[in-house]
C-alpha cells in the first residue's frame, strides 16, 4: 500500500515543491542592472566613486564590523570596485530594519560629493615623490635577504633597520651628486660611504668600536647578553683593516645592517634599564642612531631630531625621515610590521 501510494504521488507530481519567490526578488533585480556597462566605463567620476565606496564601508563598520572588514579586504585584494559594491548591496538588504543605519546612510547620500577634498597626487610625504626614492626602493629590495638575516640574528625588526638606512641614504640620493649620476641612479644600488662614516648605514669608526666593546662588557648599560657577545668577532689579527673592509664592501652590506641593528638594540636596552622604554618610538631610536652614544641620555621627554637633511631645498631631520618611512606603508610588502620590534627577551 505504501509503495503504491508513493508511486502514485511521484507519477502525478504530488511531491514536487512549487517553490516561492524570494521576498527580496525586487531588490535583486534592481541590483542586477545597477552596475551596467555604462557604470563601468564612466571614468569621469572615479574619484567620487572611490570616496563613496569607502564612506559606505566606514558607515557599515559601525554596525557590522566583521562584514565591513570582509568587504574592505576583498576590495583591497581584488581591486574590483563593482563586486565590492555588490557585497555592500548584499549586506544592506539585511539592514532595511536598522533605522539608525538607514538614516546615517541617507544623510550621507544627501551630502555626498559636496565636500570631497582635492586628492593629493603621490604621497603625502613629499620626499617620497622624487625619482630618487624610486631608485632607493629598487636598491634596498636587492638587500632584503641580508636585512632579514640580520633581523633573525639580532632580533631587531627588519623595518626598523630599514628606517635608519633610509635616513642615511636619502640625503645621498640626490640627482645633482656626481655619485648618483654615475652609479646610484643607473645601477639602482645603495651608496657606500668610505670616509668619515662607513657603509650603507653610515657607521663611524669610533661608534663601531664602541658597539663591539658593549657586546662583551657585561657591566655596560648597553650589554645585550651572552648570546650576542660573539656576533662581531674578527677573523684576522688586523682588526682595524678588517672592520673597515667589512663595512665598506660594495658587494655585501651585511655588516652595515648588523652594526646598525646592534646599536639600535643597545640603546633600546640602555633606556629600558633606566626606566624609559622607547620600543614604540622608532623616531627616537633613529635619532639616537644618528647622534650616537654620547647624546643617548635616557629621559621622559626625548626629542626627535638629528642631522638636518636637505631634500630639494626643504630640510628634514634624520629622526622625522625615519619615522615617516616607518609608518608610510612604503616597502611594506618586503618589510612589514612584526608582532614585536625587538624579539628575544633580554634580562634588563
N, C-alpha and C positions, 0 to 999 in steps of 0.2 A: 504493500500500500504506500509505503514511504517512497520507494523508488518510482512508482507510477506517478505520484504527486509531484516529485522533483522533476521528472521528465516533462510532465505537462507544463510546469511553471517555466522551465527553460525554453521549451518549444514555442510557447506563446509570448516569451519575453517578459514574463511577470517579475523576474528577478532583477531586471535592469534598473539602474538608478538614473532617473531622468536628468539629475544634476540641477544646479541652480546658478543663477547669475550672481557674481560677487557683488557685494554692496558698494565696492569702490570701482566698479567697472567704468563708470563715467570718468572718474579721475584717471584711470589707466589710459583711456582713450585720449584724454586731454594731454597727458604726458607724452603719448606716442608721437605726436606731431609738434611737440613743444620745441624740440631741438632739431629742426629740419635742416636741409642743406643750406638754406639762406642764412640760418643762425651760424652754422659752422664757417661760412665764407665771409661773414661780416667782420672784417678785421678792424674796422674804424672805431670800435668801442672795446677793444681788447682790454685796455687798462681799466675801464669801468666794470667790465665783466669779472676781471680778476678781483677787484675791490669788492664786488658784490658777493662772489662765492666765499671769500674769506670772512666777510662780515656775517654771512648766514651760518657758517661753521662756528664762529665765535658765539653767536646767539644760541645755537643748539648746544654748545658746550656747557652752558649754564644749566641746562635741563637734562641732557643726555650725554654726559662727557665721554662715555665709552663709545657710543656711536659716532660722536664728533671726532674722536681720535682715530677711529677706523677710516672715516672719510678723509681726514687730513693725510693719513698715511697713504691711502690709495691715490690721492691727488699728487702727493709728492713722488710716489714711486712710478705711477703710470703716466703722469703729466697729461691725463685725459680729462679735460675740463667737463666735457659733456657727460661722461659716465659719473663723474663726481656730483654733478648736478642731479643726475638721476638717483644717485644714492641719497641725496638730500630730500628729493621729492618722495622717495620711498619711506623715509623716516617721518616726514611731515604728514603723511596720511594717518599716522598714529598720534599726531599731535593736535588733531582738529578739536579735541575736547579740552585741551590745555589753554585756558583763556589768557593766562599771563604770557605764554609763549606766542600765541597768535597776535596778541596786542603789541608785543615788542617787535615782532616781525612786521606787522602792519605799519607801525610808527617808523621803523627803519626804511621801509619801502616808500613811504611818503617823502622822506627827506633824502633818499639815496641819490648820489651823483651831485648833490648841490655843493657839498664842501669837500670834494675829493682833492687832496693836496697834489701839487705837481710832483710827479715821481722824479727822484734823483737818478740820473744816469750813472751807472757804475756803482762803486762802493761809497758809503758814507765816509769812510776813511780815505781821504783824498790821495794820500801817498800810495794807496793800493791801486790807483787808476793809471799810474805811469807805466810805460812799456817795460822799464827795467824790472818792475815787480813780476811781470810775467816770466821774464828770463830767470829771475831768482827762483820761482816756483819750479821751473823745469830743472834747475840746477840742484835744488835741495831734494827733489824727488829721486835723483840718482843716488843719494846717500841714505835713503830710507832704511836699508838693511843695516848700515853701520849705526845709525841712530837707534834703531830698535835693539840692536845688540848691546849698546851701551846702556840703554834703559833697562834691559833684562839683568845686566850685571850689577848696576848701581842701585836699581830700584827707584830711579827718578823718571817720571813720566816723560815720554818722548816729546810731547807737545811743549812741555816746559823747557826742554833742552833747545828745541827749535825757536822758542820765543827769544832766548838770548842770542841765538845765531842771527835772527832777523835784525835785532838791534845793532849787532856788529856789522852785518853785511850791507844793510840798506844804505848806509852812508857811503859805502864804496861803490854801490851800483848807481853810478852817475854817468850818464851818456857823454858828459863832457870830459871825463877822465880818459887818459890815454890807454890805461889798462882795460877799461871797459870796451873801448873801441877795438882793441886788438884781440882780446881773449874772452872776456866775460860774456859780452853780448853775442858774438858769433858762435862761440862754443857752448854757451849755456853752462858755465862752470862757476863755482864759488871762488871768491878771491882769497888767496892765501897770503897772509901778511908775514913778512920776514925781517922786519926791522925792530921797531920799539915794542910792538905786540906780535904774537906769533900765531900762525894757523888761521883757520876759518872763523874761530871764535875769539881771536884777539887776546890770547893769554900772554901776559907779561912774564918774563923770566923769573922775577922775584916772586910773583904770585904762584907760578908753577912750583918753585922750590918750597914755598910755604904749604901748598896743597899736599905735597909729598911728605913733609915733616909732620903735619897734623894727622896724616893717616896712621902714623906709627907711634904717636905720642898719646898714650892712654890718659894722661893728665890734662890734655888740651881740651878746651871747651868746644873745640871743633871735632873731637875724636868720634869716629863712627862705629868702631867695634873691630874685633879681631878679624871678622870675615872680610873686612875691607883693606887690611893692612898691606897686602901684597899686590894690590891692583896696579900699582905703578912701579913695581920693581924693575930695575935696569938689568940689561943682559951683558953689558960691557963695563969695563973699568973707567972708560971715558964718559962719565955721566953727563957733563956739560954738552958735549957734542951729540950724544945720543938723545938728550932732551930736546935740543933744537931740531934735530933730524926728525924725531917722531912727531913734532908739532908742525913742521913746515913742509912735510912731504906733500906733493901735489896729487899723488895718486890715491892716497888713503888718508882720510880725515878722522880716523877712529879716535886717535888720542886727543884731537881738538875737542871732540864731543865728550870724551872721558874726563878730561881735566875740568871742563865746564860743568858737567853733571856732578862731579865730586865736590867742586866748590859750592854749588848751589845747596847740596845736601849738608855740607859742613856748616854753612851759615844758618841754615834752617835748624840744625841741632843746637847751635850756639844760642839762638833766640828762644828756642823751646826750653832749654835748660834755665834760661834767665826768667822764664815765666811769661814770655811774649811770643807765642806761636805765630808764625807767618805762613803756614802751609797753604792758606787760601788767599795769599797775596802775591800772585805772580809778578805784579808790577814792582813790589818791594824786593823780591828775590832778584829780579832783573837789575834793579837799581844798584843793589849791593854787589852783584856780579860786576857791574860796570865801574863802581868806585873802589872796590877792593876791601880787603880785611880791615885796614886802619879806620875806615868810616862805618864799619859794621858794629854799631853800638846799640844793643837791644833797648827798646823803649816802647812806651804805649802808643806813641803817635808818630811812627816813621813817615818820612817824606818821600814822595815819588820824584825822581829826577835823574841825575847822572849827566853824562855828556850831552851837549846840545847838538842835534843833528839837523843840518840844513838839507831839505829836500825841495828842490825847485824854489828856492828863496823863501821857504817857510820853515821855521825852526820847530823841531820836536825834541822831547827829551828821550833818552835811551829807555827809561822806565815806561814812558807812555807808549812808545813804539811797540815794545814787547807786550804790554797789556792789550793794546788794540789788536795786535795779531792774535794773541791767545784767545780772545773772545770774539774774533771776527767770523769764525767759521771757515776761513780760508785754509786749504790743505787738510780739511777735516777728514777726508776720505783716507789720507795717509797717516795722519797723526791725530786721532780722536781723543776725547777726554777719557781718562781711566777712572776706575772706581776710587782710586787713591792716587794723588800726585806723587806720593812717596810710599813705596812698598817696603816690606820688611819692618818689623817692629824693633827699633833700636832702643837700648836702655838709656833713658835720659838721666 
